[in-house]
Amino acid sequence: MQSFDYAATHSLSEAATMLAQDGKSVQVLAGGTDLIVQLREGRRQVALVVDIKAIPEVNQLSYDPIQGLHIGAAVPCYKICQHQRIAAAYPGLIDAISLIGGTQIQGRATVGGNLCNASPAADTIPALIVHRATCLIFGPLGLREAPVETFCTAPGQTILAAGEFLVTLRIPAPPPGFGAHYQRFIPRNEMDIAVTGAAAAVVLNDKRTHFISARIALSAVAPVPLYVPEAGEWLAGREIHLENLRQAAEIARAAAQPIDDMRGTATQRKQLAAVLTRRALEKAVERARTQEAKP
Amino acid sequence: MEFLCEANQSLLEILRMELGLTGTKEACNNGNCGACNVIMDGVLVNSCLVLAVEAEGKSITTIEGIALPGGLHPLQRSFLEHAALQCGICTPGFIVSAKVLLDHTPDPSEDQVRRWMAGNLCRCTGYDKIVRAVLAAAQVMHAMPEQER
């Protein structure tokens, strides 16, 4: 593997200073399940790796029904999946988080890293988008926020400027009538990268007969995780009816711009976008309908 | 244990090359196959994806630490009895992986075993005997006093 220096930091400002060093290629290390592979394969060149795992703020994992959910950038996936109250309140997020890799990867990989790696096929990002997640970013100019759907700008590229890094993801508390789900198509049963994935979140009326609102996002069908606002907006006010779900799925299919690659053809991905959107909506509706008031 | 290392050396590399603990195997070296599995502070990880420097202060269990004072661990015995290995290169990883599963899920279903070990690949056996061996070991361990597992 290429030579690089390693530094473990203990504070946000120390990390920002290290990351902003001129003329040096510096990279954040959290779980390392993407970065170490990339360094070993020469797909990234770094002079310095900055390990953020000792910074308290990036290890936060907390939920309450008012403040919502805070996931620190360095929290490993297994900790989130094992947190009973979070898993009960956000099954649509856990769908996606628990899919990353297998048991061993879950022991190290982080949602923050999945986002910052900015793969078009990232599983957690569509789920974060439909849950209205906000990114808390720290850098030389202090803290700033950005909606998660703006975070990725191109494959492997993000809005992070020199010296900036992700600190926390903030997800609002689910309102009454909320339900969400993420599912993907892969060749095996586990471990693969998504051929296509779809996340859906819905808010239903009191009688659970109509959509108040919906959000739909897709993975692996565009250069970045694809938020499809027009599909969700079309459902607002409409009756929960298979034909309406199918129509929203067609809007999602139309928005998808996949490529042919070794995991699938563009044609297959367009088809999957529609089918998976419809299935994700069905499951999200089912969850919204069976949702109980949570403490 | 103490060691010196470069920043770019993985825990796997140090275990095998510096510490002489060659039970942990290098196969894919990119986090897909599980041959390099170790337990770090109670968590199953791919040691090829942990920098050696990240192991500072951590408790690491390798395949060398699985056998019991009196002899083989029930998982090791079960793998032998059920012919759950051929070339054996994946076996340390499978045993370490299975041990973590059985330590917190003492009575797993077949589906749970298969899903848990999805990150452990075997080229030789076709997996079925491995799964049977893990399920059989779970039964044996169930009958043992807790301190002896």
Boltz contact constraints between the chains, C-beta under 6 A:
constraints:
  - contact:
      token1: [A, 1]
      token2: [B, 8]
      max_distance: 6.0
  - contact:
      token1: [A, 3]
      token2: [B, 8]
      max_distance: 6.0
  - contact:
      token1: [A, 4]
      token2: [B, 7]
      max_distance: 6.0
  - contact:
      token1: [A, 4]
      token2: [B, 8]
      max_distance: 6.0
  - contact:
      token1: [A, 5]
      token2: [B, 7]
      max_distance: 6.0
  - contact:
      token1: [A, 6]
      token2: [B, 7]
      max_distance: 6.0
  - contact:
      token1: [A, 6]
      token2: [B, 53]
      max_distance: 6.0
  - contact:
      token1: [A, 32]
      token2: [B, 49]
      max_distance: 6.0
  - contact:
      token1: [A, 33]
      token2: [B, 31]
      max_distance: 6.0
  - contact:
      token1: [A, 33]
      token2: [B, 49]
      max_distance: 6.0
  - contact:
      token1: [A, 36]
      token2: [B, 49]
      max_distance: 6.0
  - contact:
      token1: [A, 37]
      token2: [B, 30]
      max_distance: 6.0
  - contact:
      token1: [A, 102]
      token2: [B, 118]
      max_distance: 6.0
  - contact:
      token1: [A, 102]
      token2: [B, 119]
      max_distance: 6.0
  - contact:
      token1: [A, 103]
      token2: [B, 44]
      max_distance: 6.0
  - contact:
      token1: [A, 103]
      token2: [B, 116]
      max_distance: 6.0
  - contact:
      token1: [A, 103]
      token2: [B, 119]
      max_distance: 6.0
  - contact:
      token1: [A, 104]
      token2: [B, 44]
      max_distance: 6.0
  - contact:
      token1: [A, 104]
      token2: [B, 45]
      max_distance: 6.0
  - contact:
      token1: [A, 104]
      token2: [B, 46]
      max_distance: 6.0
  - contact:
      token1: [A, 104]
      token2: [B, 119]
      max_distance: 6.0
  - contact:
      token1: [A, 107]
      token2: [B, 43]
      max_distance: 6.0
  - contact:
      token1: [A, 107]
      token2: [B, 44]
      max_distance: 6.0
  - contact:
      token1: [A, 107]
      token2: [B, 45]
      max_distance: 6.0
  - contact:
      token1: [A, 108]
      token2: [B, 45]
      max_distance: 6.0
  - contact:
      token1: [A, 190]
      token2: [B, 118]
      max_distance: 6.0
  - contact:
      token1: [A, 191]
      token2: [B, 118]
      max_distance: 6.0
